[in-house]
């Protein structure tokens, strides 16, 4: 398996090269003036786009433009993001931990509740728990994330006033963090606040995270439940499960050790891409709740035509895609001993 992992990691630079070529190539469909507008930061520059075109080499052939970009990218310079008013690499380093934080808290209900309820429904096909699960998944699976997020904000923040507004911390704690900043260890504010013993900030972050986590986990868990249920029902009909029962093995052992373990293989696939989607930035959720992660930054780069930011966001997504696929393959091997990598 080690050789397989190394081969996949060695392919990562080629994937990123192809991705960057595609993105930079798509940018060539715009005129030099339109591309120069992405670098405008004030009115004077807007009046002199020709100077920007010459400075950035936007009138050069494609291969020269791409080589100039690639040379800087290898040095760790992906340009300046006007959406964040910071260098792209600095923005990614600063914002990505917030997305990881939201992902970790969202995965707890997604994997825990999704696998548990899917297992209950599969083991009790056509009974009440199964009927309830099917209704729940039909309803939640057809609610767009941004619609659910807005509904939750209107009800719990606007009408009932029991949930905090958008953002990562309340205004008073924002001031507190400016005066007494929490030492950055992981970059995830709740964990860093916990490590520093700053309980007010820790509980405030958890409070603000509640609605975004509910929004993400409600919609995504529905798909997890459906896959787990259908996979388990299929596995329970296999010959080796009937053989295990015929040998007199306890029903719990048959269901959990033999059936559920094999039913988890398709779940590993969807789970890997769930993590990928969350880490790439739950764009709508982060934007609605003003969560300072990669997703909200990615949305802003698009609305402001921030070319360096868009390219940096796309490259990060490409890296995460390769790593997520690799993780899924490894999980396959851990769950199913029959899977081997040459």
N, C-alpha and C positions, 0 to 999 in steps of 0.2 A: 504493500500500500504506500510505503514511503516513496518508492519510485514514481508511482502514479501521482502523488501529491506534488512532487518536484516537477514532473512534466507539466502539470496544470499551471503551476506557478510560473514556470518558464514561458508559458504561452501568454501570460498576462501582459508583458510589454507589447506583443504583437496585436493583442486585442485593443489595447489603448491606442496604439499607432493607427490601426484601422479606424477606430472611433474618432480620433482627432482629425484624421484625413477627411472623413465624411462630414464632420461638423464644419471645419474650416472651408471645405469645398462648397457646402451649402451656403456659406456666407458670401461666396463669390457670385451668387445669383443676384446680389444687391449691387447697386452702383457704388463706386468709390465714395461719392458724396453721402450716400445713405449709410455706408459703413463708418465714415468719418463722424457722422452725427452721434454715433455711440460714444465718442470720446469727448463730446462737448460738455463743458462744465459751467460755462458762463456765456453771456450774450456776445462778448467780443469774439470768442472762438467761433460762435455760430455765423458771424459775418465773414469769417476767413477760413472756410472749410478747406481751401486749397493748401493752406499751410499745414493743416492736420494730415491731409492726404500725403504730402511730401514727407512729413516727420515720421508718420507711421508706415510709410512705404506701401500705401494702399493702391498705388498706381503701378506697382511692380507685378511681374508675372506670378502666377499662383505658386509655383515651386519655390520662388524666392521668399514670398510671404510666409509660406508654410515653414520653410527652413528657419527663417528668423524667429517664428513663434516657437518651433521645436527646440531651438538652441537655448532660448530663454527658459522654456519649460523644464528642460533637463537640469538647469541650474536652480530650479525651485521657484522661478518667477513666472507666474501665470497671469501677470498683469494686475491692473488696479480695478476694483469693482466700485463703480459709482453708486450701486445700490446700497452697499454697506459703508462706502467712503473709506475703504481699507483695501490693502492688497488681497487678492483672491485667496492665497494660501493662508494668510492670517485669518481671514474670515472663516474659512473651512475649519481651521484649528479651534477657533473660538466658538463656532456655532454647532459643530458636529456633536460634541458631548451632550448638548441639550436634546438633540434628536435621539441619541443613544439612551439617554435617561428616560425619555418618553416611551421609547421602544421597550425597555426593560420592564417598566411598570405595566405597559399594555400587554406584554406577553404572558404575564401571570394569569389574568383571566382568560386570555385567548386560548392558551394551551391547556391550562388546568380545567376550566369550565367546559371548553370545547370538546376535549377528549373525554371528560367524565360524562357529560350529557349525551354525546354521541354514542358512548359505550352503553349507557343505560337504555337509550332508544333502540340500539341494535339488538340488545339482549332481550328486549321486551317488545318485539315487533307487533304492531297493530294494537297494543295495549294503550292505556291512558297516557303514560309518559311518552310513548312514541308519537301519539296523536298531538300531544301538546308541543313536542319538539318540532314536528313538521310545520305546525301553524306558526311557531316562534321563528323558525328559519325563513319561512316564506315572507313574513312581515319584515323582519330585520334585514334580510338579504336584498330587499328591493327598495330600501331607503338609502338615497345617496348620502355620503358622509357629510357633505356640506349642509344638507337639509337637516339631518339629525343634530348636527352641531348647533345650528341656528335655533332649532326648536328647544334644545336643552338650555341655551343661553337665555332665550326669552322667558322660559318657565322658571328656571331655578335662580337666575340672576335678575331678570327684569321684573317678574311678577312676585315670586316668593322671597327673593332677596336672601336666600340661604347659601348661595354659591358666590364666590368672588368673580370679578369681571375678568376680561382678557388680560393676559400677561403672565409672567412667571412668579412675581411677588407683588405684594400690595405696595402702594406709594410710600407708606411709612417705612417699610423694610427696604425699599430702594434707597431711601435717604440713609438708612442705617448702614447699608452695604457700601455706600460711598464713604461714609465716615470711618467705619470699621469693616473693611472688606474681608470676606471669608477666604482663607488661603486656598489657592487653586491647586488641588491634588489630582482629582480625576476630571475636573471640568464640569462634572454634574453637580449642580448647585445643592440639591437635597443631600447627596452623599457627602459633599465637602462640608456642608453646614453640620451634618451629623458628626463627622470626624472632628470638627472644630468645637463641638459642644454648643453650637448656636441653635438652640431649640426653637426660638421664635421663627427664625428663617426656615428651618427644616419643616416645621408644621405648616408654615405659610406656603411653601413650595408644594407640599403634598395637597394642600387645600386647593391650590390653583390647578393642580394636575388632575383633579378628580374628573371634571367634565371632559377634558380632552381624552383621557383614558377610557371613559365610558363611551365616548363617541367612536373611537377607533375599535375598541374591543367588541362593542355590540354588533357592528357591521361585519367585521372580519370573523368573529366567532361563529356566525351563521354558516359560513362556508366550511369552517373546520368541523362543525357538528355534522353537516351533510356528508362530508367525505368520510368521517369516522364511522358514521352509522351505516352507509352503504357498503363500505369496505368490510366492516365486521359481519354484516348479514351475509355477504358473499363468502367470507372465510368460514363462517359457521356451517355452511353447506358443503364444505370440502370433505373428502374421504378421510383424511387424517384426523379431523375433529371427531367424526363419527367413530373412528377406530379408538380414539382416546376414551370416548364415553363407553364403548363396548368393553374396554379393559377394566372398567370400574373406577376410573379416576374421578375424584370429587368434581362436581360441576364447577366450583369456583376455580379449581386448578385448570380445567379445560378452557374455561372462558377467558381467564386472565393471563395464564402462562402460554397457552398454545394459540388460542384464537386472537386475543387482543394484540399480542406481540406482532403477529403477521399482518394484522389489520392496520398497524401503525406505519407500514411501509409507504402507502400512498399519502398518509398524513405527513410523513417526513418531507415529501415533495412540496406539498402546499405550505407546510410550515416554513421551509426554506425560503420560499418566495414571499411569504408573509413578512418574515424578518427583513428580506431585501426591500420590500415596499416601504416598511417602516423606517429602515435605516436610510433609504434614499430620500426620505423626507415625506411625511404624511402631509402633502402640500396643502390640501384644503383645511385639514384640522389645525395645522400650525398657523395658517393664515387667519382663520376664523377666531382662534383663541389667542392670537398675537404671541404664540410661543416662539422664543428666539432660537429656532433651530435651522437646519439646512433647508427644509421645505419652504418655510416662509421667505427665506432669502432667495431660493430658486424662483418662487413666484414673483418676487419683486424684480429680479434680474430680467425676467421676461417682459414685465409691464414697462420697464424703463429701458428696454433694449440694451441691456448691459452685456455686450459681447464677451469680454473676458470672464465675467461672472457666469454667463450661460455655459461657456466652454469648460470652466472649472467644475461647475455642477454636473455637467454631462460626463466628464472624466471620472469624477468621484462615483457616479452611478455605475459607470462601466467597471471600475475596480470592485465595487460591491457585488455586481452581478456575477463576475467570475468567482469571487470568494464564496458567494452564496451557493452557486452550483457545485463548487468543490465540497462545501460543508454538507450539502444534501447527499452527495455520493458517499462521503465518509459515514454519515448516519445510516445510509442503506446497509453498509457493511457491518455496522455495529448491531443493527436490528435483525438483519437476516444473514446468518452465517454462510448461506449458500452463495452470497455475492462475493466474488473475488476480483481483484484488479491485477491484470498482468502488466 
